[in-house]
Amino acid sequence: MSDMAPAFLDRLAAWTLRIAGIALIGMVLVESWQVFARYVLNDSPGWTEPVALLLLNVAMSLGAAAAVRSRAHFAFPIAVQACPPPVRRVLEMLSDLIVAGIGLVLAIWGAQLLVDGWSVRMAGAALPQSAVFLPMSIAGLLMALFSLAALRRTEPR
């Protein structure tokens, strides 16, 4: 991997996290409108719930992908750190491979669900029902990319 690749992946992860943050802010705004419309205007819009769920999926999925890049995803650091360095490296590589596999499964199955439900409209919003699977597919690809890039490290964490 070239010297530019880690910097590119760091920037990609930073943008991924920014988009997740924007999605969270959007979700707060949509839910705030829902509460205002329901209790002040007495006219609850039907689009707010599906849009809030879509934004939640974006935030969760992309946030998880960024966590893979920053090595903040779930792991067993105490058990791994207690091992000698050669065993530690094998366990770290195994962890990276498992996360990459999970990412690929999310990407492939998410894409399949996205395509399968594209023609069905979401209740209350003018979006495809399967739009909620798009963030999962993208995040799965990012998780796999970030995990496989971590395999190329030579020193233990």
N, CA, C and O of each residue as an XYZ file, in Angstrom:
628
protein
N       0.855     -1.167      0.000
C       0.000      0.000      0.000
C       0.900      1.227      0.000
O       1.874      1.280      0.750
N       0.592      2.191     -0.812
C       1.429      3.380     -0.907
C       1.277      4.238      0.348
O       0.384      4.022      1.167
N       2.183      5.227      0.475
C       2.109      6.133      1.620
C       0.849      6.986      1.588
O       0.388      7.448      2.632
N       0.289      7.198      0.404
C      -0.926      8.001      0.286
C      -2.168      7.249      0.743
O      -3.140      7.872      1.170
N      -2.154      5.937      0.662
C      -3.348      5.148      0.977
C      -3.826      5.337      2.412
O      -5.020      5.559      2.609
N      -2.951      5.262      3.439
C      -3.461      5.481      4.797
C      -4.048      6.883      4.982
O      -5.055      7.045      5.671
N      -3.434      7.879      4.383
C      -3.962      9.243      4.493
C      -5.328      9.340      3.810
O      -6.242      9.984      4.324
N      -5.459      8.693      2.644
C      -6.744      8.690      1.944
C      -7.807      7.999      2.792
O      -8.928      8.494      2.911
N      -7.456      6.855      3.382
C      -8.424      6.121      4.208
C      -8.793      6.918      5.458
O      -9.939      6.875      5.905
N      -7.828      7.644      6.023
C      -8.137      8.501      7.175
C      -9.118      9.602      6.780
O     -10.055      9.898      7.522
N      -8.901     10.208      5.610
C      -9.823     11.256      5.134
C     -11.201     10.662      4.832
O     -12.228     11.267      5.139
N     -11.210      9.481      4.232
C     -12.478      8.808      3.944
C     -13.240      8.514      5.241
O     -14.453      8.715      5.311
N     -12.531      8.042      6.255
C     -13.167      7.767      7.546
C     -13.669      9.053      8.191
O     -14.737      9.066      8.803
N     -12.905     10.130      8.055
C     -13.337     11.415      8.627
C     -14.609     11.905      7.943
O     -15.522     12.395      8.609
N     -14.675     11.775      6.623
C     -15.890     12.175      5.900
C     -17.061     11.263      6.251
O     -18.203     11.712      6.351
N     -16.768      9.991      6.436
C     -17.804      9.035      6.843
C     -18.400      9.446      8.181
O     -19.615      9.410      8.370
N     -17.527      9.837      9.109
C     -17.987     10.276     10.427
C     -18.751     11.592     10.340
O     -19.734     11.780     11.058
N     -18.321     12.493      9.484
C     -19.049     13.762      9.302
C     -20.457     13.504      8.781
O     -21.422     14.096      9.264
N     -20.568     12.625      7.801
C     -21.888     12.314      7.247
C     -22.769     11.675      8.315
O     -23.961     11.973      8.392
N     -22.198     10.804      9.134
C     -22.961     10.192     10.230
C     -23.440     11.268     11.202
O     -24.576     11.215     11.673
N     -22.587     12.238     11.502
C     -22.975     13.332     12.394
C     -24.072     14.192     11.800
O     -25.003     14.588     12.502
N     -23.969     14.482     10.514
C     -25.014     15.260      9.833
C     -26.335     14.495      9.858
O     -27.397     15.090     10.040
N     -26.269     13.179      9.678
C     -27.484     12.362      9.736
C     -28.116     12.426     11.124
O     -29.339     12.479     11.245
N     -27.295     12.422     12.163
C     -27.839     12.541     13.529
C     -28.515     13.888     13.741
O     -29.589     13.966     14.339
N     -27.880     14.947     13.248
C     -28.477     16.281     13.362
C     -29.791     16.320     12.584
O     -30.788     16.863     13.060
N     -29.783     15.739     11.380
C     -31.007     15.681     10.596
C     -32.104     14.916     11.308
O     -33.270     15.308     11.264
N     -31.737     13.834     11.958
C     -32.718     13.044     12.682
C     -33.326     13.856     13.825
O     -34.535     13.804     14.052
N     -32.497     14.598     14.534
C     -33.001     15.449     15.621
C     -33.974     16.494     15.073
O     -35.019     16.754     15.670
N     -33.620     17.090     13.933
C     -34.496     18.099     13.334
C     -35.828     17.491     12.889
O     -36.889     18.078     13.106
N     -35.765     16.319     12.269
C     -36.990     15.655     11.813
C     -37.869     15.287     13.011
O     -39.080     15.506     12.982
N     -37.272     14.735     14.049
C     -38.053     14.365     15.237
C     -38.599     15.598     15.954
O     -39.702     15.563     16.497
N     -37.833     16.681     15.955
C     -38.323     17.931     16.557
C     -39.543     18.441     15.804
O     -40.519     18.878     16.413
N     -39.485     18.383     14.480
C     -40.637     18.792     13.682
C     -41.831     17.893     13.976
O     -42.962     18.370     14.069
N     -41.583     16.601     14.123
C     -42.654     15.652     14.428
C     -43.356     16.041     15.731
O     -44.585     16.072     15.788
N     -42.590     16.333     16.761
C     -43.168     16.692     18.064
C     -43.932     18.010     17.952
O     -45.053     18.123     18.447
N     -43.328     19.006     17.302
C     -43.986     20.306     17.139
C     -45.290     20.157     16.357
O     -46.325     20.690     16.757
N     -45.232     19.437     15.251
C     -46.426     19.278     14.417
C     -47.516     18.504     15.150
O     -48.698     18.825     15.024
N     -47.128     17.501     15.905
C     -48.134     16.694     16.591
C     -48.781     17.445     17.744
O     -50.004     17.426     17.881
N     -47.981     18.106     18.578
C     -48.526     18.677     19.810
C     -48.866     20.156     19.721
O     -49.664     20.649     20.518
N     -48.283     20.869     18.774
C     -48.608     22.290     18.635
C     -49.596     22.503     17.495
O     -50.605     23.188     17.663
N     -49.308     21.922     16.346
C     -50.172     22.103     15.179
C     -51.307     21.083     15.124
O     -52.254     21.248     14.355
N     -51.216     20.044     15.926
C     -52.187     18.950     15.926
C     -52.352     18.359     14.528
O     -53.459     18.026     14.105
N     -51.229     18.234     13.820
C     -51.228     17.705     12.448
C     -49.927     16.933     12.249
O     -48.942     17.478     11.750
N     -49.932     15.689     12.636
C     -48.722     14.867     12.613
C     -48.383     14.419     11.189
O     -49.176     13.715     10.563
N     -47.214     14.819     10.666
C     -46.833     14.392      9.315
C     -46.426     12.920      9.296
O     -45.780     12.429     10.222
N     -46.810     12.234      8.238
C     -46.510     10.806      8.134
C     -45.096     10.497      7.683
O     -44.632      9.371      7.863
N     -44.400     11.456      7.107
C     -43.076     11.206      6.544
C     -41.966     11.225      7.591
O     -40.865     10.746      7.321
N     -42.228     11.762      8.761
C     -41.134     11.958      9.717
C     -40.562     10.655     10.258
O     -39.345     10.537     10.398
N     -41.390      9.694     10.561
C     -40.883      8.445     11.130
C     -39.999      7.678     10.151
O     -38.895      7.290     10.534
N     -40.425      7.437      8.902
C     -39.534      6.712      7.995
C     -38.251      7.479      7.679
O     -37.193      6.869      7.523
N     -38.330      8.798      7.585
C     -37.125      9.587      7.310
C     -36.184      9.544      8.513
O     -34.969      9.444      8.342
N     -36.730      9.617      9.718
C     -35.893      9.526     10.919
C     -35.206      8.161     11.000
O     -34.039      8.080     11.383
N     -35.913      7.101     10.647
C     -35.310      5.765     10.663
C     -34.200      5.640      9.615
O     -33.173      5.012      9.868
N     -34.408      6.232      8.456
C     -33.372      6.220      7.427
C     -32.135      6.978      7.915
O     -31.009      6.509      7.747
N     -32.346      8.140      8.514
C     -31.213      8.915      9.039
C     -30.515      8.180     10.176
O     -29.293      8.253     10.300
N     -31.273      7.476     11.003
C     -30.671      6.669     12.060
C     -29.812      5.567     11.469
O     -28.723      5.297     11.976
N     -30.282      4.922     10.403
C     -29.486      3.883      9.733
C     -28.198      4.463      9.172
O     -27.142      3.837      9.265
N     -28.277      5.655      8.588
C     -27.075      6.301      8.057
C     -26.087      6.556      9.189
O     -24.905      6.235      9.067
N     -26.560      7.124     10.277
C     -25.674      7.449     11.401
C     -25.038      6.202     12.005
O     -23.834      6.170     12.257
N     -25.850      5.181     12.235
C     -25.318      3.955     12.854
C     -24.348      3.238     11.933
O     -23.263      2.840     12.358
N     -24.730      3.073     10.683
C     -23.900      2.311      9.755
C     -22.573      2.999      9.480
O     -21.514      2.377      9.564
N     -22.630      4.279      9.153
C     -21.392      4.987      8.842
C     -20.547      5.219     10.089
O     -19.318      5.221     10.016
N     -21.195      5.414     11.226
C     -20.446      5.530     12.482
C     -19.699      4.247     12.804
O     -18.563      4.289     13.275
N     -20.329      3.110     12.554
C     -19.670      1.820     12.784
C     -18.478      1.637     11.848
O     -17.432      1.133     12.258
N     -18.638      2.048     10.593
C     -17.529      1.933      9.637
C     -16.354      2.808     10.060
O     -15.202      2.379      9.990
N     -16.638      4.022     10.494
C     -15.563      4.913     10.956
C     -14.882      4.337     12.191
O     -13.674      4.495     12.367
N     -15.647      3.674     13.040
C     -15.065      3.059     14.237
C     -14.108      1.929     13.865
O     -13.128      1.693     14.573
N     -14.374      1.240     12.781
C     -13.456      0.192     12.325
C     -12.119      0.819     11.940
O     -11.064      0.286     12.283
N     -12.155      1.939     11.233
C     -10.912      2.603     10.831
C     -10.121      3.106     12.037
O      -8.895      3.007     12.065
N     -10.828      3.647     13.035
C     -10.134      4.199     14.199
C      -9.836      3.147     15.261
O      -9.339      3.472     16.339
N     -10.141      1.883     14.957
C      -9.886      0.756     15.858
C     -10.705      0.878     17.151
O     -10.269      0.427     18.210
N     -11.888      1.485     17.057
C     -12.745      1.659     18.227
C     -13.914      0.675     18.229
O     -14.817      0.791     19.057
N     -13.904     -0.289     17.314
C     -14.987     -1.269     17.285
C     -14.766     -2.288     18.393
O     -13.723     -2.302     19.046
N     -15.764     -3.137     18.591
C     -15.658     -4.088     19.687
C     -14.509     -5.060     19.477
O     -14.256     -5.543     18.373
N     -13.835     -5.323     20.568
C     -12.688     -6.227     20.548
C     -12.487     -6.735     21.979
O     -13.260     -6.415     22.881
N     -11.461     -7.510     22.158
C     -11.116     -8.009     23.484
C      -9.685     -7.578     23.798
O      -8.788     -8.419     23.866
N      -9.463     -6.282     23.990
C      -8.100     -5.774     24.104
C      -7.328     -6.337     25.291
O      -6.118     -6.538     25.188
N      -7.985     -6.595     26.402
C      -7.264     -7.114     27.571
C      -6.712     -8.499     27.268
O      -5.552     -8.787     27.562
N      -7.539     -9.356     26.681
C      -7.087    -10.711     26.338
C      -5.978    -10.658     25.294
O      -4.991    -11.386     25.399
N      -6.134     -9.801     24.291
C      -5.132     -9.714     23.226
C      -3.824     -9.147     23.767
O      -2.752     -9.655     23.439
N      -3.892     -8.112     24.583
C      -2.678     -7.491     25.123
C      -1.931     -8.415     26.080
O      -0.728     -8.254     26.280
N      -2.626     -9.373     26.668
C      -1.974    -10.305     27.594
C      -1.156    -11.366     26.860
O      -0.343    -12.058     27.472
N      -1.366    -11.494     25.569
C      -0.657    -12.507     24.777
C       0.718    -11.993     24.352
O       0.940    -10.785     24.270
N       1.634    -12.916     24.085
C       2.927    -12.499     23.537
C       2.738    -11.866     22.158
O       1.759    -12.175     21.479
N       3.650    -10.986     21.725
C       3.479    -10.253     20.458
C       3.146    -11.109     19.240
O       2.277    -10.705     18.467
N       3.773    -12.262     19.014
C       3.390    -13.036     17.813
C       1.934    -13.522     17.865
O       1.231    -13.492     16.855
N       1.489    -13.967     19.037
C       0.104    -14.429     19.193
C      -0.837    -13.234     19.072
O      -1.900    -13.334     18.459
N      -0.446    -12.113     19.654
C      -1.241    -10.889     19.591
C      -1.489    -10.500     18.130
O      -2.609    -10.157     17.753
N      -0.442    -10.557     17.323
C      -0.581    -10.177     15.912
C      -1.529    -11.121     15.179
O      -2.321    -10.675     14.349
N      -1.461    -12.405     15.471
C      -2.375    -13.374     14.844
C      -3.817    -13.072     15.251
O      -4.720    -13.108     14.416
N      -4.034    -12.774     16.534
C      -5.384    -12.456     16.999
C      -5.899    -11.167     16.371
O      -7.076    -11.071     16.026
N      -5.026    -10.176     16.222
C      -5.422     -8.918     15.587
C      -5.783     -9.144     14.117
O      -6.756     -8.587     13.609
N      -4.984     -9.963     13.452
C      -5.275    -10.259     12.050
C      -6.592    -11.026     11.926
O      -7.386    -10.767     11.022
N      -6.816    -11.965     12.835
C      -8.074    -12.713     12.834
C      -9.253    -11.761     13.037
O     -10.278    -11.884     12.367
N      -9.103    -10.821     13.958
C     -10.145     -9.828     14.198
C     -10.415     -9.005     12.941
O     -11.571     -8.769     12.589
N      -9.353     -8.568     12.264
C      -9.513     -7.795     11.030
C     -10.224     -8.617      9.960
O     -11.078     -8.098      9.241
N      -9.876     -9.891      9.853
C     -10.525    -10.755      8.857
C     -12.001    -10.973      9.173
O     -12.836    -10.984      8.268
N     -12.320    -11.143     10.438
C     -13.717    -11.326     10.839
C     -14.527    -10.066     10.525
O     -15.624    -10.154      9.973
N     -13.987     -8.892     10.874
C     -14.692     -7.640     10.592
C     -14.833     -7.439      9.088
O     -15.885     -6.996      8.627
N     -13.804     -7.753      8.317
C     -13.891     -7.635      6.856
C     -14.975     -8.566      6.314
O     -15.747     -8.173      5.440
N     -15.037     -9.794      6.828
C     -16.071    -10.734      6.391
C     -17.468    -10.242      6.720
O     -18.375    -10.328      5.892
N     -17.641     -9.729      7.925
C     -18.947     -9.185      8.319
C     -19.301     -7.995      7.432
O     -20.447     -7.852      7.006
N     -18.322     -7.147      7.157
C     -18.559     -6.008      6.278
C     -19.003     -6.434      4.887
O     -19.929     -5.856      4.318
N     -18.340     -7.448      4.343
C     -18.730     -7.935      3.014
C     -20.128     -8.544      3.014
O     -20.889     -8.362      2.064
N     -20.461     -9.261      4.071
C     -21.811     -9.829      4.183
C     -22.848     -8.707      4.240
O     -23.875     -8.773      3.565
N     -22.577     -7.680      5.046
C     -23.498     -6.541      5.126
C     -23.643     -5.858      3.766
O     -24.745     -5.494      3.356
N     -22.521     -5.692      3.080
C     -22.552     -5.029      1.774
C     -23.340     -5.839      0.753
O     -24.181     -5.291      0.040
N     -23.076     -7.128      0.678
C     -23.719     -7.973     -0.335
C     -25.201     -8.177     -0.031
O     -26.051     -7.969     -0.897
N     -25.507     -8.580      1.190
C     -26.906     -8.825      1.531
C     -27.693     -7.521      1.576
O     -28.863     -7.485      1.195
N     -27.058     -6.456      2.040
C     -27.732     -5.160      2.032
C     -28.056     -4.708      0.621
O     -29.136     -4.172      0.372
N     -27.128     -4.920     -0.304
C     -27.371     -4.555     -1.706
C     -28.492     -5.410     -2.294
O     -29.320     -4.926     -3.066
N     -28.505     -6.676     -1.921
C     -29.555     -7.559     -2.418
C     -30.926     -7.119     -1.896
O     -31.901     -7.101     -2.647
N     -30.998     -6.765     -0.616
C     -32.259     -6.288     -0.051
C     -32.653     -4.944     -0.653
O     -33.836     -4.674     -0.859
N     -31.665     -4.107     -0.934
C     -31.920     -2.814     -1.566
C     -32.575     -3.005     -2.934
O     -33.575     -2.359     -3.247
N     -32.012     -3.881     -3.731
C     -32.543     -4.128     -5.075
C     -33.919     -4.792     -5.008
O     -34.829     -4.423     -5.750
N     -34.064     -5.771     -4.115
C     -35.326     -6.509     -4.014
C     -36.513     -5.624     -3.643
O     -37.623     -5.854     -4.123
N     -36.299     -4.621     -2.804
C     -37.416     -3.797     -2.344
C     -37.493     -2.424     -2.977
O     -38.230     -1.562     -2.501
N     -36.735     -2.207     -4.054
C     -36.668     -0.870     -4.650
C     -38.016     -0.405     -5.203
O     -38.314      0.789     -5.162
N     -38.812     -1.297     -5.703
C     -40.083     -0.902     -6.323
C     -41.206     -0.699     -5.309
O     -42.273     -0.203     -5.670
N     -40.989     -1.069     -4.056
C     -42.004     -0.915     -3.018
C     -41.791      0.443     -2.351
O     -40.682      0.749     -1.913
N     -42.831      1.249     -2.270
C     -42.732      2.573     -1.664
C     -42.838      2.485     -0.149
O     -43.591      1.677      0.392
N     -42.068      3.333      0.521
C     -42.070      3.414      1.976
C     -43.387      4.053      2.431
O     -43.838      5.035      1.841
N     -43.993      3.505      3.464
C     -45.231      4.070      3.992
C     -44.946      5.453      4.575
O     -44.109      5.599      5.466
N     -45.638      6.451      4.072
C     -45.509      7.798      4.614
C     -44.465      8.670      3.955
O     -44.463      9.881      4.177
N     -43.578      8.110      3.156
C     -42.528      8.906      2.513
C     -42.388      8.466      1.064
O     -42.618      7.305      0.725
N     -42.012      9.404      0.227
C     -41.856      9.103     -1.205
C     -40.460      8.553     -1.468
O     -39.706      9.097     -2.275
N     -40.133      7.480     -0.785
C     -38.837      6.814     -0.929
C     -39.059      5.326     -1.127
O     -40.087      4.797     -0.705
N     -38.119      4.644     -1.758
C     -38.235      3.184     -1.824
C     -38.120      2.591     -0.419
O     -37.328      3.064      0.395
N     -38.887      1.587     -0.148
C     -38.867      0.957      1.168
C     -37.478      0.424      1.512
O     -37.083      0.410      2.678
N     -36.754     -0.006      0.508
C     -35.444     -0.604      0.757
C     -34.323      0.429      0.878
O     -33.159      0.052      1.016
N     -34.644      1.706      0.828
C     -33.611      2.743      0.962
C     -32.834      2.616      2.273
O     -31.686      3.052      2.361
N     -33.451      2.026      3.280
C     -32.773      1.865      4.563
C     -31.584      0.908      4.471
O     -30.740      0.885      5.367
N     -31.511      0.121      3.396
C     -30.402     -0.818      3.243
C     -29.198     -0.212      2.523
O     -28.115     -0.797      2.542
N     -29.365      0.930      1.900
C     -28.249      1.573      1.206
C     -27.115      1.951      2.163
O     -25.959      1.644      1.870
N     -27.400      2.606      3.298
C     -26.300      2.924      4.219
C     -25.586      1.674      4.735
O     -24.369      1.677      4.923
N     -26.351      0.615      4.960
C     -25.748     -0.630      5.445
C     -24.796     -1.204      4.399
O     -23.718     -1.688      4.744
N     -25.180     -1.154      3.140
C     -24.328     -1.675      2.070
C     -23.045     -0.866      1.949
O     -21.954     -1.429      1.861
N     -23.179      0.445      1.945
C     -22.004      1.317      1.836
C     -21.092      1.121      3.035
O     -19.877      0.993      2.885
N     -21.678      1.097      4.226
C     -20.873      0.917      5.435
C     -20.196     -0.443      5.460
O     -19.066     -0.562      5.933
N     -20.864     -1.462      4.964
C     -20.247     -2.784      4.894
C     -19.007     -2.773      4.024
O     -17.978     -3.345      4.382
N     -19.111     -2.115      2.871
C     -17.930     -1.988      2.006
C     -16.812     -1.233      2.705
O     -15.648     -1.625      2.627
N     -17.164     -0.152      3.386
C     -16.146      0.624      4.106
C     -15.509     -0.191      5.231
O     -14.297     -0.126      5.434
N     -16.314     -0.953      5.956
C     -15.769     -1.805      7.018
C     -14.768     -2.797      6.447
O     -13.687     -2.992      7.002
N     -15.136     -3.419      5.336
C     -14.233     -4.389      4.709
C     -12.955     -3.691      4.252
O     -11.857     -4.199      4.475
N     -13.091     -2.545      3.622
C     -11.921     -1.789      3.153
C     -11.005     -1.406      4.312
O      -9.793     -1.616      4.244
N     -11.575     -0.851      5.365
C     -10.768     -0.422      6.509
C     -10.113     -1.606      7.213
O      -8.971     -1.505      7.660
N     -10.821     -2.716      7.315
C     -10.259     -3.902      7.976
C      -9.144     -4.525      7.155
O      -8.107     -4.910      7.695
N      -9.357     -4.625      5.855
C      -8.319     -5.210      5.004
C      -7.085     -4.311      4.956
O      -5.963     -4.811      4.870
N      -7.273     -3.011      5.010
C      -6.134     -2.093      5.061
C      -5.362     -2.275      6.364
O      -4.137     -2.150      6.383
N      -6.064     -2.568      7.442
C      -5.400     -2.778      8.733
C      -4.548     -4.046      8.723
O      -3.577     -4.138      9.475
N      -4.891     -5.014      7.892
C      -4.096     -6.246      7.790
C      -2.679     -5.958      7.288
O      -1.752     -6.719      7.564
N      -2.520     -4.887      6.570
C      -1.224     -4.570      5.957
C      -0.232     -3.973      6.957
O       0.946     -3.810      6.642
N      -0.701     -3.652      8.142
C       0.222     -3.142      9.168
C       1.228     -4.232      9.517
O       0.904     -5.419      9.466
N       2.410     -3.842      9.861
C       3.424     -4.836     10.223
C       3.637     -4.902     11.718
O       4.047     -5.943     12.232
N       3.370     -3.818     12.434
C       3.594     -3.828     13.882
C       2.284     -4.127     14.595
O       1.211     -3.803     14.086
N       2.366     -4.755     15.797
C       1.136     -4.997     16.550
C       0.572     -3.679     17.068
O       1.288     -2.684     17.180
N      -0.700     -3.687     17.377
C      -1.365     -2.476     17.906
C      -0.793     -2.062     19.229
O      -1.234     -1.070     19.810
